Amino acid sequence: MHERFPQVSVIVPCYNAAAYLPAALASLLAQRPAVWEVIVIDDGSSDDSAAIAAGVGAPVRCHRQDNQGIAAARNHGLRLAGGDWIAFLDADDLWPADSLG
């Protein structure tokens, strides 16, 4: 019988984090088992954060909102998430390898 891993939705609130976001997203995409979806909530950034997130492609998707703060960004991500489990990563942070293993 094949074991099914839970589908993990990772919410990444983001505000002017273009310098850090590529590494943060790379750390998520390197996870094994793989994350099911990554939802970047761009909270009104004035830098290239949204373009960076949008340019990654599946399973990363980017949603923009006017600047409302990190709590509102996390809540927006929660409304969009469809996974079995929810996880959060700040845009200037990294997940070590095998964080989901």
Secondary structure, 3 states (H helix, E strand, C coil): CCCCCCCEEEEEEECCCCCCHHHHHHHHHCCCCCCCEEEEEEECCCCCHHHHHHHHCCCEEEEEECCCCHHHHHHHHHHHCCCCEEEECCCCCCCCCCCCC
